C-alpha cells in the first residue's frame, strides 16, 4: 500500500511539472503571437 501511495504522489508531482511547462509554453507562444 505504501508503494502505491508513493507512485500516486510521484505521478501527481510529474503531472504538476508537466502542467506548469505546458502553461509556460502557452504563455511564450501567446506573447510571441501578440508581438
Secondary structure by P-SEA (a helix, b strand, c coil): caaaaaaaaaaaaaaaaaaaaaaaaaaaaaaaaac
